[in-house]
Amino acid sequence: MATKIALVLIFFAILIGVGIYSRKSTSNTNAFVLGGRNVGPWLTAFAYGTSYFSAVVFVGYAGQFGWKYGISSTWIGIGNAVIGSLLAWLVLARRTRVMTHHLDVVTMPSYFEKRYDSKALKIAASAIVFIFLIPYTASVYNGLSNLFEMAFGIPYTYCVIAMAVLTAIYVIVGGYMATAINDFIQGCIMLVGIVLVIIAVLQSRGGLTAAVAQMAAVPSEAGEGAFASIFGPDPLGLFGVVVLTSLGT
């Protein structure tokens, strides 16, 4: 427990330290919202990745759909990587970067307003961001708070408040640059962490082959071995999840 607390405190200190370090990048609105358009590809990629594959994925999402679809839930990860990440960048990234710079805008609602000369489109885009960011943020805080409650025995409410305050400090102080740097650090931790999780799970099940064999033995309404099949017990539902979480993004 002492080691866990020490690591968390070090992590919190780094987050706040990055926020203070990034203060010089918040001299104006453009710098605060976009990091002066000088964040770079690696930080930008990690910021995108850690927002996309956050606590929603690591704490609840993976477990829920892994339990529901078995080994076929791998298709969700492939869809997220190829469609939600790679295709999004290939099709949209450069075009968006060029046009937002050309129109001198720093937010997507402002971009829609100038690009299509429509105040109504700006209001609609702002409403979409405002409304749907609430359940997304709530799901992230819910996942993290449950994780902290399980690991440290701290009441859920205190975890939510502490994380909100911590996030507010480094975002308000350092803007997008602080967010991007912290996302890069968190992304590295996530990569190492998920590899360790996979290794631990496989070791506890006696290896990959044994784990798949045990999964195939789990009863399913779709028939014996459905959870270890390539398309799982519910292919149509699986396809819907892939579309929702990949193409939607």
Backbone torsions as a table, in degrees:
resi	resn	phi	psi	omega
1	MET	NA	-41.2	179.1
2	ALA	-61.5	-39.4	178.6
3	THR	-65.3	-43.0	179.9
4	LYS	-62.4	-44.2	-180.0
5	ILE	-64.0	-42.3	179.7
6	ALA	-62.2	-43.2	179.8
7	LEU	-64.7	-41.3	179.3
8	VAL	-65.6	-42.2	178.9
9	LEU	-63.4	-40.8	176.9
10	ILE	-62.3	-42.7	179.1
11	PHE	-61.7	-45.9	178.4
12	PHE	-61.3	-42.2	179.9
13	ALA	-62.1	-40.3	178.6
14	ILE	-63.4	-44.2	179.9
15	LEU	-58.2	-47.9	-179.7
16	ILE	-68.3	-39.1	178.0
17	GLY	-60.9	-40.4	177.5
18	VAL	-64.6	-39.4	177.7
19	GLY	-60.7	-44.3	178.8
20	ILE	-66.6	-41.1	178.6
21	TYR	-61.4	-33.0	-175.4
22	SER	-87.6	2.6	-178.5
23	ARG	-57.5	-34.5	-178.8
24	LYS	-64.8	-15.1	-178.7
25	SER	-94.4	11.6	-177.0
26	THR	-120.5	38.0	-175.8
27	SER	-73.1	-22.6	178.0
28	ASN	-148.9	178.1	-176.4
29	THR	-60.9	-43.4	-179.9
30	ASN	-60.5	-42.0	-179.9
31	ALA	-68.9	-39.4	-178.3
32	PHE	-68.3	-44.0	-174.5
33	VAL	-82.2	-35.5	-174.0
34	LEU	-121.3	6.6	-178.6
35	GLY	64.5	29.7	-179.1
36	GLY	68.3	16.7	-177.8
37	ARG	59.5	26.9	-178.4
38	ASN	-123.4	26.3	-176.2
39	VAL	-71.4	-36.9	178.7
40	GLY	93.4	162.3	-173.0
41	PRO	-68.0	-41.0	-176.3
42	TRP	-67.0	-47.7	179.5
43	LEU	-64.6	-39.5	179.7
44	THR	-64.2	-43.9	179.9
45	ALA	-62.4	-43.1	179.7
46	PHE	-69.1	-35.7	177.4
47	ALA	-62.7	-41.9	177.7
48	TYR	-65.5	-47.0	-176.5
49	GLY	-64.4	-43.5	-177.8
50	THR	-73.8	-23.7	174.0
51	SER	-76.1	-40.5	179.6
52	TYR	-69.5	-52.2	-176.4
53	PHE	-105.0	67.0	-174.8
54	SER	-98.2	-151.1	179.4
55	ALA	-60.7	-25.7	177.8
56	VAL	-57.5	-42.0	-179.7
57	VAL	-80.0	-50.7	-168.9
58	PHE	-73.2	-28.4	-175.1
59	VAL	-100.1	-47.8	-175.3
60	GLY	-111.1	-46.0	-171.7
61	TYR	-60.0	-52.8	-177.0
62	ALA	-61.8	-43.8	179.9
63	GLY	-65.2	-42.9	-178.1
64	GLN	-62.7	-50.5	-176.0
65	PHE	-79.9	-27.3	172.9
66	GLY	-63.1	-40.1	179.1
67	TRP	-69.7	-33.4	-174.8
68	LYS	-82.8	-37.1	-173.9
69	TYR	-114.7	-8.9	179.4
70	GLY	69.2	-144.1	-175.1
71	ILE	-64.2	-24.2	-179.2
72	SER	-69.2	-14.5	177.5
73	SER	-63.8	-12.0	174.0
74	THR	-57.5	-30.8	178.3
75	TRP	-60.7	-30.9	178.2
76	ILE	-64.8	-44.7	177.6
77	GLY	-62.8	-40.2	178.7
78	ILE	-64.7	-43.1	178.2
79	GLY	-62.8	-43.6	178.1
80	ASN	-59.8	-41.2	-177.3
81	ALA	-73.2	-46.4	-173.9
82	VAL	-80.2	-47.0	-176.4
83	ILE	-88.5	-53.9	-175.2
84	GLY	-70.2	-23.9	-178.8
85	SER	-111.2	-68.8	-174.9
86	LEU	-59.8	-52.3	-176.7
87	LEU	-64.9	-38.4	178.3
88	ALA	-59.0	-41.0	-179.6
89	TRP	-73.8	-41.3	-179.2
90	LEU	-64.5	-40.0	-175.2
91	VAL	-86.1	-42.5	-167.9
92	LEU	-105.5	-30.6	-166.1
93	ALA	-60.7	-58.6	-176.2
94	ARG	-63.5	-41.1	179.2
95	ARG	-60.3	-44.4	-179.5
96	THR	-65.1	-43.6	180.0
97	ARG	-60.3	-46.8	-177.9
98	VAL	-65.0	-45.9	-174.9
99	MET	-72.0	-39.3	178.8
100	THR	-66.0	-35.8	176.3
101	HIS	-68.3	-42.4	-179.3
102	HIS	-63.8	-40.0	-178.2
103	LEU	-87.2	-7.0	179.5
104	ASP	57.6	54.8	177.4
105	VAL	-122.6	156.1	-176.6
106	VAL	-120.3	-7.0	177.6
107	THR	-130.6	156.3	-179.8
108	MET	-66.1	-40.3	175.7
109	PRO	-58.9	-40.4	177.7
110	SER	-65.6	-36.3	177.6
111	TYR	-61.7	-47.8	179.7
112	PHE	-61.5	-38.7	-179.7
113	GLU	-62.8	-48.7	-177.5
114	LYS	-74.4	-39.4	-176.9
115	ARG	-65.4	-39.3	-175.6
116	TYR	-113.5	8.8	178.1
117	ASP	50.1	52.0	-174.9
118	SER	-139.0	110.3	175.8
119	LYS	-67.3	-36.3	-179.1
120	ALA	-62.8	-38.0	179.5
121	LEU	-66.6	-36.3	177.1
122	LYS	-63.8	-44.3	-180.0
123	ILE	-64.3	-42.9	-179.9
124	ALA	-63.1	-44.4	179.6
125	ALA	-63.8	-42.0	178.3
126	SER	-62.3	-41.3	179.7
127	ALA	-64.6	-41.3	179.3
128	ILE	-61.8	-46.8	179.6
129	VAL	-61.1	-47.8	-176.1
130	PHE	-64.0	-46.1	-175.2
131	ILE	-69.1	-48.7	-171.7
132	PHE	-85.0	-13.2	175.0
133	LEU	-72.7	-24.4	-179.0
134	ILE	-65.4	-54.4	178.5
135	PRO	-65.9	-32.2	178.3
136	TYR	-64.5	-49.0	179.7
137	THR	-62.1	-40.7	179.2
138	ALA	-61.0	-39.2	-179.6
139	SER	-67.8	-37.1	177.7
140	VAL	-65.0	-47.9	-179.3
141	TYR	-65.5	-35.4	178.5
142	ASN	-63.7	-45.7	179.8
143	GLY	-63.7	-47.2	-178.7
144	LEU	-65.3	-41.7	-177.5
145	SER	-67.1	-39.9	176.1
146	ASN	-62.9	-38.5	179.5
147	LEU	-64.4	-44.7	180.0
148	PHE	-67.8	-37.3	178.6
149	GLU	-63.3	-39.9	179.4
150	MET	-68.6	-41.6	-173.9
151	ALA	-79.4	-33.8	-172.4
152	PHE	-119.1	-9.0	-179.0
153	GLY	71.5	19.9	178.5
154	ILE	-86.9	133.5	-180.0
155	PRO	-53.3	141.0	-176.5
156	TYR	-51.2	-45.2	-176.6
157	THR	-59.6	-44.3	-179.6
158	TYR	-64.4	-35.2	179.0
159	CYS	-64.4	-44.7	179.7
160	VAL	-60.8	-46.7	-178.4
161	ILE	-63.8	-45.0	-178.6
162	ALA	-61.5	-43.2	-179.1
163	MET	-68.7	-37.9	177.7
164	ALA	-62.7	-44.3	179.8
165	VAL	-65.0	-45.9	-179.8
166	LEU	-60.0	-47.4	179.5
167	THR	-62.1	-44.3	-179.0
168	ALA	-59.6	-39.9	-177.8
169	ILE	-61.1	-53.5	-174.1
170	TYR	-75.9	-26.9	177.5
171	VAL	-74.0	-45.2	-178.8
172	ILE	-66.9	-39.6	-178.5
173	VAL	-74.1	-45.1	-171.9
174	GLY	-108.9	-5.9	178.2
175	GLY	64.2	-153.2	-176.1
176	TYR	-66.1	-32.7	-180.0
177	MET	-61.4	-43.6	178.0
178	ALA	-64.1	-40.0	178.9
179	THR	-62.7	-44.8	-177.9
180	ALA	-65.3	-43.5	179.5
181	ILE	-65.0	-44.5	179.0
182	ASN	-65.1	-36.1	176.6
183	ASP	-64.8	-35.6	177.3
184	PHE	-63.6	-45.0	178.5
185	ILE	-63.0	-46.1	-179.2
186	GLN	-65.7	-35.6	178.8
187	GLY	-62.8	-41.6	177.4
188	CYS	-62.8	-42.1	178.1
189	ILE	-63.5	-41.7	179.6
190	MET	-62.6	-41.9	179.8
191	LEU	-62.2	-48.0	178.7
192	VAL	-64.3	-43.4	-177.4
193	GLY	-61.5	-44.7	-176.5
194	ILE	-70.4	-32.4	175.3
195	VAL	-63.7	-43.1	179.0
196	LEU	-65.1	-37.0	177.9
197	VAL	-63.0	-45.6	-179.9
198	ILE	-61.1	-45.7	179.4
199	ILE	-61.2	-44.6	-178.6
200	ALA	-63.9	-42.5	-179.4
201	VAL	-64.9	-46.3	-178.7
202	LEU	-64.3	-39.2	177.9
203	GLN	-64.0	-39.4	-178.7
204	SER	-70.3	-21.7	-179.6
205	ARG	-100.5	0.6	178.6
206	GLY	86.5	20.7	179.2
207	GLY	105.4	170.1	-175.4
208	LEU	-63.8	-47.2	-177.9
209	THR	-61.2	-45.2	179.4
210	ALA	-65.4	-38.3	-179.9
211	ALA	-64.2	-43.6	178.9
212	VAL	-65.3	-39.3	178.3
213	ALA	-63.0	-40.7	177.8
214	GLN	-66.9	-36.9	178.8
215	MET	-66.2	-38.4	179.9
216	ALA	-65.3	-25.6	-178.2
217	ALA	-81.7	-9.5	179.6
218	VAL	-70.7	126.9	-178.6
219	PRO	-61.5	143.9	178.9
220	SER	-146.7	146.8	177.6
221	GLU	-65.5	-22.6	-178.8
222	ALA	-81.5	-4.9	178.3
223	GLY	117.1	169.8	-177.7
224	GLU	-65.9	135.3	177.2
225	GLY	80.0	8.4	-175.9
226	ALA	-62.9	-37.0	-176.6
227	PHE	-72.4	-12.6	178.1
228	ALA	-108.7	6.6	-179.2
229	SER	-85.4	164.5	-172.8
230	ILE	-68.0	-31.8	180.0
231	PHE	-113.2	3.8	171.3
232	GLY	71.2	-174.4	-175.9
233	PRO	-75.8	-16.3	-176.6
234	ASP	-142.5	77.2	-176.5
235	PRO	-58.5	-40.1	-178.2
236	LEU	-66.2	-44.1	177.0
237	GLY	-63.6	-38.5	177.8
238	LEU	-62.1	-43.8	178.3
239	PHE	-60.3	-41.1	178.8
240	GLY	-62.0	-40.9	178.7
241	VAL	-65.4	-41.9	178.8
242	VAL	-60.0	-46.8	-179.8
243	VAL	-63.5	-46.4	-176.7
244	LEU	-62.0	-43.7	-173.6
245	THR	-91.6	-11.0	-179.1
246	SER	-110.3	-62.2	-178.9
247	LEU	-66.6	-35.2	177.8
248	GLY	-59.2	-42.9	178.6
249	THR	-67.1	NA	NA
